[in-house]
């Protein structure tokens, strides 16, 4: 039995009531933990001698709004020129296979003692995306949780100072949500007459970004200078 398989068995035994599911892909173990149990699980993973995951090396949010829905038609699109067959999200089949909550928080833990890594994932409710902060367990979660709050709108209960960390103080919305416009909602400029910063509605027309496919020139095209 490998070291990773032993870790899987230990986690299944220790967290049988806290884990909703688990997966082992590419030698990486992911545990889906109930949101209400995330602090308890992190603390036990840190302190229990069988685990000793002393470090939180990353924490981020994930938005599964359009998960399982593809916008780019690449298999049947032409392979010549820069054309690409595109269907906007609004025209796609709304019935996705994804049945879980939209937003999740992902934690990556490292055990220096046992030289192992583990990934935790907790889904938050759609109507109230809130989960307990793990700052009391891992101090490094402080800025990570602020970032997830800023970009995804996920609230972390018990965080000592939950403020935006990347966007402006008066920023409205959360840029990494898939329903947030790519061009934003407002644009900033300095007005010399008023001698202050002005916020105006964005005047950029939203458009679907089409990936370019650069084809290789054929021998005939090469002899004709590409014409």
C-alpha positions in Angstrom: 0.0 0.0 0.0 1.4 3.4 -1.0 1.8 6.3 1.3 -1.0 8.2 -0.4 -3.4 5.2 0.0 -2.6 5.1 3.7 -3.5 8.8 3.9 -6.8 8.1 2.2 -7.7 5.4 4.7 -6.7 7.5 7.6 -8.9 10.4 6.4 -11.9 8.2 5.7 -11.6 6.8 9.3 -11.0 10.1 11.1 -13.5 12.2 9.1 -16.2 9.8 8.2 -18.9 12.3 9.4 -17.3 15.4 8.0 -16.5 14.3 4.5 -19.2 14.4 1.8 -17.0 12.8 -0.8 -13.4 12.3 -1.8 -11.4 11.7 -5.0 -7.9 10.6 -5.9 -6.8 12.0 -9.3 -3.2 12.2 -10.6 -1.9 11.2 -7.1 -3.7 14.2 -5.5 -6.3 13.6 -2.7 -9.3 15.9 -2.6 -11.7 15.9 0.3 -15.1 17.6 0.0 -15.8 18.8 3.5 -19.1 20.0 5.0 -18.8 23.8 5.3 -19.9 23.6 9.0 -17.0 21.3 9.8 -14.1 23.1 7.9 -12.5 24.6 11.0 -12.7 21.3 13.0 -11.2 19.3 10.1 -8.4 21.8 9.5 -7.5 21.8 13.2 -7.4 18.0 13.4 -5.4 17.8 10.2 -2.9 20.2 11.7 -2.6 18.8 15.2 -3.1 15.0 14.7 0.2 13.1 14.5 -1.1 11.0 11.7 -1.5 14.1 9.5 0.5 17.1 10.7 -0.6 19.4 7.9 1.2 22.4 9.4 0.9 24.8 6.5 -1.9 26.3 4.5 -0.2 27.1 1.2 -3.2 28.4 -0.7 -6.9 29.2 -0.4 -9.1 30.3 -3.3 -12.7 30.6 -4.4 -14.3 28.7 -7.3 -17.4 29.7 -9.3 -19.2 26.8 -10.9 -21.9 28.9 -12.6 -21.3 27.6 -16.1 -19.5 24.4 -15.2 -20.1 21.7 -17.7 -21.3 24.1 -20.4 -19.0 24.8 -23.3 -19.0 28.1 -25.2 -16.5 27.3 -27.9 -17.3 25.0 -30.8 -13.8 23.7 -31.5 -14.3 20.2 -32.8 -16.5 21.1 -35.8 -15.1 24.6 -36.5 -13.1 25.2 -39.5 -9.3 24.7 -39.3 -8.5 27.4 -41.8 -8.0 31.1 -41.2 -9.1 32.8 -38.0 -12.7 31.6 -38.1 -14.2 30.0 -35.0 -17.8 28.8 -34.5 -19.1 30.5 -31.4 -22.3 30.2 -29.4 -23.0 32.7 -26.6 -23.8 31.4 -23.2 -27.3 32.7 -23.5 -28.0 30.2 -26.4 -26.6 27.2 -24.6 -28.7 24.5 -23.0 -29.4 25.8 -19.4 -29.8 22.2 -18.1 -26.3 21.5 -16.8 -25.2 18.3 -15.1 -23.9 20.4 -12.2 -26.2 20.0 -9.3 -24.1 21.2 -6.4 -23.9 24.8 -5.1 -22.4 27.5 -7.3 -19.5 28.7 -5.1 -16.8 26.7 -3.2 -13.7 27.4 -1.2 -10.6 25.3 -1.9 -7.8 24.8 0.6 -4.3 23.4 -0.1 -2.5 22.0 2.9 1.1 20.8 3.2 2.6 18.5 5.8 6.3 19.2 6.2 6.6 16.4 8.7 5.2 13.7 6.4 6.0 15.4 3.1 2.4 15.2 1.8 -0.2 17.5 0.4 -4.0 17.4 0.6 -6.8 19.5 -0.9 -10.0 20.4 0.9 -13.1 21.8 -0.8 -16.2 23.2 0.9 -19.3 24.4 -0.9 -21.2 27.4 0.4 -25.0 28.1 0.1 -26.1 30.0 -3.0 -28.4 32.3 -1.0 -25.9 33.1 1.7 -22.3 32.3 0.6 -20.7 32.2 4.0 -18.2 29.9 5.7 -16.2 30.0 9.0 -12.8 31.5 8.8 -9.8 29.3 9.4 -7.5 32.1 10.4 -7.5 30.7 14.0 -6.0 27.5 12.6 -3.8 28.9 9.8 -2.7 32.5 10.1 -1.8 32.6 6.5 -5.5 32.3 5.6 -5.9 36.0 6.5 -5.1 37.5 3.2 -6.3 34.5 1.2 -9.8 34.8 2.7 -9.8 38.5 2.0 -8.9 37.8 -1.6 -11.7 35.2 -2.0 -14.2 37.7 -0.4 -13.1 40.5 -2.7 -13.1 38.5 -6.0 -15.9 36.0 -5.3 -18.1 37.6 -2.6 -17.6 34.7 -0.2 -18.0 35.7 3.4 -15.7 34.3 6.1 -17.4 34.4 9.5 -15.0 35.2 12.3 -12.3 36.8 10.1 -10.5 39.5 12.1 -10.5 42.1 9.3 -12.6 41.1 6.2 -12.0 44.0 3.8 -11.3 44.1 0.1 -7.7 43.6 -0.7 -7.3 44.1 -4.5 -10.2 46.3 -5.7 -11.0 49.9 -4.7 -12.8 50.7 -1.5 -16.0 51.8 -3.3 -15.8 48.9 -5.8 -19.2 47.3 -6.6 -19.4 43.6 -7.4 -16.9 40.7 -7.4 -14.7 40.4 -10.5 -14.2 36.6 -10.6 -17.8 35.8 -10.6 -18.8 34.5 -14.0 -21.8 36.9 -14.2 -19.5 39.9 -13.7 -19.0 41.7 -17.1 -15.5 41.4 -18.6 -15.4 45.1 -19.2 -16.5 46.0 -15.7 -19.3 48.4 -14.7 -17.5 51.7 -14.4 -14.4 53.4 -15.7 -12.2 55.8 -13.9 -10.7 59.0 -15.2 -9.2 62.2 -13.7 -11.2 65.4 -14.4 -8.8 68.4 -14.6 -11.5 70.9 -14.2 -13.0 69.3 -11.1 -9.5 68.2 -10.0 -10.8 64.9 -8.8 -11.3 61.3 -9.9 -14.5 60.7 -11.8 -16.4 57.3 -12.1 -18.4 57.0 -15.3 -20.4 54.1 -16.7 -18.2 52.0 -18.9 -18.5 52.8 -22.6 -16.9 49.7 -24.0 -19.3 47.4 -25.9 -19.2 43.9 -24.4 -18.2 41.2 -26.9 -17.5 37.6 -27.1 -13.7 36.9 -27.2 -12.9 34.7 -30.1 -9.6 32.7 -29.9 -7.5 33.0 -33.0 -6.2 29.9 -34.7 -3.1 30.5 -36.8 -3.0 27.9 -39.6 0.2 26.8 -41.3 0.7 28.0 -44.9 0.5 25.4 -47.6 3.3 24.9 -50.1 1.3 26.5 -52.8 0.5 29.5 -50.6 4.1 29.8 -49.6 5.3 29.9 -53.3 2.7 32.6 -54.0 3.7 34.8 -51.1 0.7 33.7 -49.1 -1.8 35.1 -51.6 
